[in-house]
Amino acid sequence: MPTKANWISRDYTHSMEQSMVFHRFVIMLAVMCGNSDISLNLASRYTGLQILHGVWRANVNAELFRFTLLGLSSLCLTELVARAVMQALYPSSAQRTRSSGVSISAT
């Protein structure tokens, strides 16, 4: 197998690991109603950076810029994971009332 094809295949396999984490936590946020504007922006930035990273990796593969793109997308993913964990551990009171079917009104 040619060297270039080998590193593209290896890098593609490694990049799929992060994408699987991304999809799981985005679905988790959507199910728990944690899809705020910040979460949506982080998910959009992660997706855009991963697309840029993939295109750069397949065509140029300059390590420093590629590492920067991967690092920035990893920061977005880390923040999404942290937001999903916080939403799971400490759901908002509005979420609790919606899920239980009981509404609390101030009189």
CORUR-V540340 format. One record per pair of residues at least 24 apart in sequence whose ideal C-beta (glycine too) atoms are under 7 Angstrom apart, sorted by the first residue. I is the first residue (numbers start at 1). J is the second residue. If there is no record, write none. Layout:
BEGIN
i:I j:J
i:I j:J
END
This chain:
BEGIN
i:8 j:58
i:11 j:57
i:15 j:54
i:18 j:77
i:21 j:77
i:22 j:46
i:22 j:77
i:25 j:80
i:25 j:81
i:25 j:84
i:26 j:80
i:28 j:84
i:29 j:83
i:29 j:84
i:29 j:87
i:32 j:87
i:32 j:88
i:32 j:91
i:32 j:95
i:33 j:95
i:34 j:83
i:34 j:84
i:34 j:87
i:39 j:80
i:39 j:83
i:42 j:76
i:42 j:79
i:42 j:80
i:43 j:80
i:45 j:76
i:46 j:73
i:46 j:76
i:46 j:77
i:46 j:80
i:49 j:73
i:49 j:76
END
